[in-house]
């Protein structure tokens, strides 16, 4: 009980208010290249394969470790090493969101047969948005890692994710409902204005104490983070951790990438926005708060085991929807369970990444780890999910045994049930790495010292 009480007590600190605001600033631009973007692409009549491949505009999230040393090495002339970079990227993000809204207005005025020519400009605008968002995340992740004390990690993750999910609520619940009335282009304009509020939050947020061992040169900023990481953990353990980071949430990402295209075959934008982007986001926030409290109680290792299993099994909710068909109660139950378990998984996973980082190189080391997570989520899961769903749908008519089985073909006979069962199998690879570097009875500790030699 004392651990839980301490967990909730840290919410009263000023830094938690800052993390809430920065979580919102981090979540909003990501949402605009994720569910909201795919919903608009679906409404604009782009096929599943195109939607899947356009998910590659999120590539900067997978490659952000390449320029993260710049965030560790250089300090903007205002607001310090962390907040200065956050402020710079937020200004660019506002302009990039307006640029995508302009592209949506342009494409909306063309015929479906003419839209292939507009894809390059749209993809470039979305890619710029993702690059700026990924850069902001580098700075915010480093800020969160540096500013939190050991006893604050669980609560800090929970409050940051709460802000992140509130942003998804705006982009989802508000966005999906307004899109049915105003169109997605005007929704993006509104959310660009909302993004500008993050500038104020960044200015008033407290800067973490500057470490004395900050990299003295760009070469040191590039080489030292990786050298220190391998020296501290060992080559074998690092390689296992990197593979685990890619695949731990791969199954969950597969479902997430195709969730909106699937749900739009059964429900309208308003229903999806209310349940998935509204009630579902609240379930995620509750799950993350619970996950933070549980993490503080049982530690990182056991959290990874328990939360990983729950987030994988929770995907069966979408399978239930595909079998039952259009049913609001099944939708509500499935989305709540999936999002709650996803919140648990987020808390455990972020806690794990944070305790691995040395504060001297937190921007680069966290960027490396979160980039690999993004490799699984965006570079692998996005096109693979689209191609897998389309492959199954194209071949349903020739798979006679499956096509006649509702439990595999789904209520609409398009194979969505088979797709969601397939994602359950894909949860196994990530869990298989845990015994080798995060045994049930072991524990990772947050790096407090700053050894650079």
Secondary structure, DSSP 8 states (H G I E B T S, - for coil): -HHHHHHHHGGGSHHHHHHHHHHHHHHHHHHTTTHHHHHHHHHTT--HHHHHHHGGGGHHHHHTHHHHHHHHH---SSSHHHHHHHHHHHHHHHHHHHHHHHHHHHHHTS-GGGGGGGHHHHHHHHHHHHHHHHHHHHHHHHHHHHH--GGGHHHHHHHHHHHHHHHHHIIIIIHHHHHHHH-HHHHHHHHHHHHTHHHHHHHHS------TT--SSHHHHHHHHHHHHHHHH-HHHHHHHHHHHHHTTHHHHHHHHHHHHHHTTTS-HHHHHHIIIIIHHHHHHHHHHHHHHHHHHH-HHHHHHHHHHHHHHTTHHHHHHHHH-S-HHHHHHHHHHHHHHHHHHHHHHHHHHHHT--GGGHHHHHHHHHHHHHIIIIIIHHHHHHHHHHHHHHHTTT-HHHHT-HHHH-TTSSSHHHHHHHHHHTTHHHHHTHHHHS-TT-------S----
